[in-house]
Structures are given as structure tokens and as C-alpha cells.
Amino acid sequence: MVLENRKARHNYEILETYEAGIALRGTEVKSVRQGKVDFTGSYARFEDGELWLEDLYIAPYEKGSYTNHDPRRRRKLLLHRHELNKLRGRVEQRGLTLVPLKIYFNDRGYAKVLLALARGKRDYQKKEDDKKRTLEREMEKWY
């Protein structure tokens, strides 16, 4: 199962992607498996040498009781130390950010996040991309 952040490719220019593990609680895993995730406004940032995923909304599990999680809590991202150091150096450059593109479960059943090192697009860049996309669609339609 894959949950995709479709708006990210529209709002950001993707430079590189990284696969990271994500530390989830039991009820969060069940909600993710049901597809109840909202990427709106989510991003990753460094704090005390660790990488945290902020503002990712995972809906509370409907059958969970007092053990339910906070829907917008910070979630730790799991990467090797050399990957963290490399990313921190890149993010400190002006205008780069880490945005989640996908959440999925790998073959072993672990939850993974595909992070993108991205640069925000300007409005005119978004409009140009939309024009190119519509032209390509029309070309495919006629040929």
C-alpha cells in the first residue's frame, strides 16, 4: 500500500529522494494501513541531531480507546548517521526543504517514508508546468 503526496510535485522542484523509516505507534500503523493520512503542510526538520516529521496528520484509529495517538504529533525519522549528516548539510543551503512524498510498507512490513530534498516553486513555474502538461496531453490525444 502506498499513500502519495501528489501536491508535493506541484509545489516543489524535487532534487533528490531518500527512503527513511518512521517510528509509529500501534494505532498509527493501523490508521496508515487504512489510508487515513493527510500530507498537507507536512515537512521534515532537524532538531538535536535527529530528523523529525512535522505536521503529518494520521487520523485516530476508530477502534482505538485510550491508547489512541495524537493525530499531529512529531514522528521520528530513522536514517543512518552518514545520511543524516549529508542531508543536514544540504538543507542548510538556502531554500531547500525536506518534504514527504510517499508513505508505504516495505516487504518486511516496516513503514517507510520517501523524503524529497526539494526547492519551492514560484507561481510562474507552476503555471509553466501546467501548460507543458496540457500540451503533452493534447499531443498524445492527436497522435
N, C-alpha and C positions, 0 to 999 in steps of 0.2 A: 504494500500500500504506500502510495506517495501523495503527500499534500504539497501543493505547489503555490508559491507566492508569485502570481502572474503579474502583479503591478510592479514588482522589482525591476523587471527587464524594461518596463516602460519608463520608470522614473530614474534609473541608474544605468550608467555605462559599465558593464561588467569587465573587469580587468583580469582577475584570477578567481578560481574556486578552490575551496578546501573542504574536506569532509571531517566533521568533528562529532564526537559522541556528545550526548546530552544527558545530564543527570536528572531523571524524572522520578516522581513518587508513584506508588501503585495506582492511585485513582487517575493520575495524569496519563499514564500509559494506556489505560482503558479508554479515556476520552480521545486520545490521539488515534487509537485503533478505530474508533467510531468516526473519525474525521472532523471532530469539533475543535478546530484550530483556526485562529484569525491572526494573520501576519501584520495587520495594519499598524504601522508605526514601530514595528519591532526592529531592533538593531543589536549589535554586539559591541561591548566595550571592555577595556582593560581596567582592572582595579586590584591593587596589591599583587601584581604579577599573575593574576588569574583572569580568564576570559569569561564574561557573564553575558547571557542573553537577556535583554531587557524588553519589557512591554509585549511579550508574546502571550496572546490570550489563548488559554486552554480551558474550555468550559468545564465546570464542575461535573463530576460523574454523577449521573442521575440516581444510581443505586448506592452511591456512597453515603455514609452517615456522617458522624462527627469526624471521620478520618479524611473528609474531602479537603482538597488543597485550595489555596488562594489562586484564583484564575490568572492574575497578572504578576505572580511572584518572579523574582530573578532566578534564572536557571543556569547552573554552571556548565560551561562547555569544556569538553575533555580533548586536549591535543597534546602532542609530545612537546617537551620544553623547547627544542630547536625550532619547531613550527611556531610556537608562541612568540619566541624572540624575533623570528623573521617577520611575523605579522605585526608585532608592535612597532618595529622599525618602519614598516610600510604605512601603517595607519597614522603615525606621527607626521607623515608628509601632509602637506596642505590639501584639504579637500577630499581625502579618501575615508571611506567608512566600511564597516562590515555589516552586510545585510543577509539575513537568511533567505535562501531560495527555495529549499525543499526540506521537508521532514519525512523520513521513511524508516523502515525497519530492514536491516540487512539480513543475510542468510541465517545468521545465528540468533536473530530475534532482538538485536540491540537497536535502540532508537538512535538515529543519526541525523545530523543537520548538515545540509550543503550550504556553506557560507560563501559569500562572494565579496571579494575586495572590489569596491565599486566607487565610482565618482558620479556625483549627481549631475543629471542633465538639465540644461536650461530649457525654457519653454519652446524656443525656436528649434532646438534639436529634436524635441519630442514631435513637433509638427512636421519636420522634415522626414523623420522616421515613419510617421503615419502616411505621408504622401507616397514614400517609396513602397510601403507595404501595399497600399491600394493599387498602385501602378503594377506591381508584380502580380497581384491577384487578377487584375484585368488582362494582363498579358497571358497568364495561364488559361484564362477563360477563353480567349480568342484563338490560342494555338494548341 
